[in-house]
């Protein structure tokens, strides 16, 4: 049997391949809205409180297990310096595709959010 992390990656990749609802990426309209200062992040059926996202422009943001073309592109459209780490190549591919098509600078890292050794200590200014 694969180790648990390999199995999780396979499961998530399969969900992406089968277009599970929660693997949906940001829409063009959502990205345009974020560029205009109206950033909305969904988490399941709820929205992240607006006050958590205020003054995001220029801030460093790390999206843990957050690939899939939703949070990272929206945060980047709003002006944040974004890095995303995820265990699933298929989820990361969605971020890569949107970053390329929307000309967004997003640091995309394949890895496990349980091991952040990829990021140097005190790297908040180096996202």
Secondary structure, DSSP 8 states (H G I E B T S, - for coil): ---HHHHHHHHHHHHHHTT-GGG----HHHHHHHHTT----EETTEE--HHHHTT-TT-EEEEET--SSSHHHHHHHTT-EEEEEES-HHHHHHHHHHHHHHT--EEEEES-TT--TTS-TTGGGG-
